Amino acid sequence: MRSEALGRLVASHVFLHACMAGTRMAAPLLALRQGYSPLAVGVLLALFSLTSVFLALPAGRFADRHGLRRPVGWAVITSILGVGLAAAFPIFPMLCISALMTGGATGAASIALQRHVGRAADGATELKRVFSWLAIGPAISNFLGPFAAGLLIDHAGAAPGDTVGYRTAFLLMAILPLGAWLLVRLMPELGAAPDPLPGRSNRTWDLLRQPQMQRLMLVNWCMSSCWDVHTFVVPVIGHERGFSASVIGSILGAFAIAAAAVRVLMPWFASRLREHVVVSGAMVMTAILFGIYPAMHTPLAMGLCSVALGVVLGSVQPMIMSTLHQITPEARQGEALGLRLMAINASSVVMPMLFGTVGAVVGVSVVFWSVGLVVGAGARPAWLLRPVAATGPIKGNKKPG
């Protein structure tokens, strides 16, 4: 895949994801300012993931039928409309609608972008390289979107944090998706992939019946839960130990920076990386880090654990995406990506509530240890995610060049 085309796709991913990330930061702050409870804010945050639980699979099938430009075009329109409504009517019900629209649109666009990049890549090594680059997009946008929104909230209004500042932030977020469309609208579409089983119904269950897909979904769920548990537990542990908000934010920020940094480095080593080795090794290391994390009682020690965990977890997504494209028929890669995204977002909705319940009953350290045990047990299925050349692709898939 040409570097110029890959750069355009990564940049378009940044524009769309930054819109959602900035809105996800600004909307809860506005709700708190308007006097809504933390429970209401938690529901608002969950709505950013809820749409994709139901929309991801249809969005994947839509991408399989229509390619790149049409799904991204609809995602851009939906994002602009959703954030525009929040700017025009900055009230809690409209913020909820904006969360549903921007979260769903970003997920649908991500599926189309990932599918296009995977189909354009030539061989297993390039799959790892291009997905490492594409994974950098959300890491960049998770900084740019909230940073830009925060500046406008504090400085665009007559007084810091007034409604004018929030409306201005939402307007900027509504403009960002236009950049994604300008970058994607002239991208050439790839030819339609042949149906591996013509004349037979293609059901999602057919994908899930494949042993490799079952292993990949299990591993994907385990590692996604690790992101959720770290984001949930670190603020709770930090608060219990009397850390300031800036210290807790720095610990979480160190995790995000480490995850982004390892993805920047991975393309240079793509030819030496083996998907099943990286993923299974990451699961073992995550289990170890989760075991020792609660024993770290100083901000520096927790920060070092956070950096190590960011490196480990940040390395997983490109390997998962590369494996998924090797074990899935070309004609159904969008559907498989949608299935993966649906599982991730369902986990993001359900798991924090489960973590909160378990943490309230037996303590948050037990949450870390329990998830660590589950992830460690998942290392064997991850090891069995052998490259396509070793195990053979699912019938109808192309072999890597």
FENWOBEL-V403263 format. One record per backbone hydrogen bond with DSSP energy under -1.0 kcal/mol. NH is the residue of the N-H (numbers start at 1). CO is the residue of the C=O. Records with the same first field share a line. If there is no record, write none. Layout:
BEGIN
NH = CO  CO
END
This chain:
BEGIN
6 = 2
7 = 3
8 = 4
9 = 5
10 = 6
11 = 7
12 = 8
13 = 9
14 = 10
15 = 11
16 = 12
17 = 13
18 = 14
19 = 15
20 = 16
21 = 17
22 = 18
23 = 19
24 = 20
25 = 21
26 = 22
27 = 23
29 = 25
30 = 26
31 = 27
32 = 28
33 = 29
34 = 30
35 = 32
36 = 31
41 = 37
42 = 38
43 = 39
44 = 40
45 = 41
46 = 42
47 = 43
49 = 46
50 = 46
51 = 47
55 = 51
56 = 52
59 = 55
60 = 56
61 = 57
62 = 58
63 = 59
64 = 60
65 = 61
66 = 62
67 = 63
72 = 68
73 = 69
74 = 70
75 = 71
76 = 72
77 = 73
78 = 74
79 = 75
80 = 76
81 = 77
82 = 78
83 = 79
84 = 80
85 = 81
86 = 82
87 = 83
88 = 84
89 = 85
91 = 89
95 = 91
96 = 92
97 = 93
98 = 94
99 = 95
100 = 96
101 = 97
102 = 98
103 = 99
104 = 100
105 = 101
106 = 102
107 = 103
108 = 104
109 = 105
110 = 106
111 = 107
112 = 108
113 = 109
114 = 110
115 = 111
116 = 112
117 = 113
118 = 114
119 = 115
120 = 116
121 = 117
127 = 123
128 = 124
129 = 125
130 = 126
131 = 127
132 = 128
133 = 129
134 = 130
135 = 131
136 = 133
137 = 134
140 = 136
141 = 137
142 = 138
143 = 140
144 = 140
145 = 141
147 = 143
148 = 144
149 = 145
150 = 146
151 = 147
152 = 148
153 = 149
154 = 150
155 = 151
156 = 152
161 = 153
162 = 159
166 = 162
167 = 163
168 = 164
169 = 165
170 = 166
171 = 167
172 = 168
173 = 169
174 = 170
175 = 171
176 = 172
178 = 175
179 = 176
181 = 177
182 = 178
183 = 179
184 = 180
185 = 181
187 = 184
200 = 197
206 = 203
208 = 204
209 = 205
210 = 207
214 = 210
215 = 211
216 = 212
217 = 213
218 = 214
219 = 215
220 = 216
221 = 217
222 = 218
223 = 219
224 = 220
225 = 221
226 = 222
227 = 223
228 = 224
229 = 225
230 = 226
231 = 227
232 = 228
233 = 229
234 = 230
237 = 233
238 = 234
239 = 235
240 = 236
241 = 237
242 = 239
243 = 238
248 = 244
249 = 245
250 = 246
251 = 247
252 = 248
253 = 249
254 = 250
255 = 251
256 = 252
257 = 253
258 = 254
259 = 255
260 = 256
261 = 257
262 = 258
263 = 259
264 = 260
265 = 261
266 = 262
268 = 265
269 = 266
272 = 269
278 = 274
279 = 275
280 = 276
281 = 277
282 = 278
283 = 279
284 = 280
285 = 281
286 = 282
287 = 283
288 = 284
289 = 285
290 = 286
291 = 287
292 = 288
293 = 289
295 = 292
296 = 293
302 = 298
303 = 299
304 = 300
305 = 301
306 = 302
307 = 303
308 = 304
309 = 305
310 = 306
311 = 307
312 = 308
313 = 309
314 = 310
316 = 313
320 = 316
321 = 317
322 = 318
323 = 319
324 = 320
325 = 321
326 = 322
327 = 323
332 = 329
333 = 330
336 = 332
337 = 333
338 = 334
339 = 335
340 = 336
341 = 337
342 = 338
343 = 339
344 = 340
345 = 341
346 = 342
347 = 343
348 = 344
349 = 345
350 = 346
351 = 347
354 = 350
355 = 351
356 = 352
357 = 353
358 = 354
359 = 355
360 = 356
361 = 357
362 = 358
363 = 359
368 = 364
369 = 365
370 = 366
371 = 367
372 = 368
373 = 369
374 = 370
375 = 371
376 = 372
377 = 373
378 = 374
379 = 376
382 = 378
383 = 379
384 = 380
385 = 382
386 = 384
390 = 387
391 = 387
392 = 388
397 = 394
END
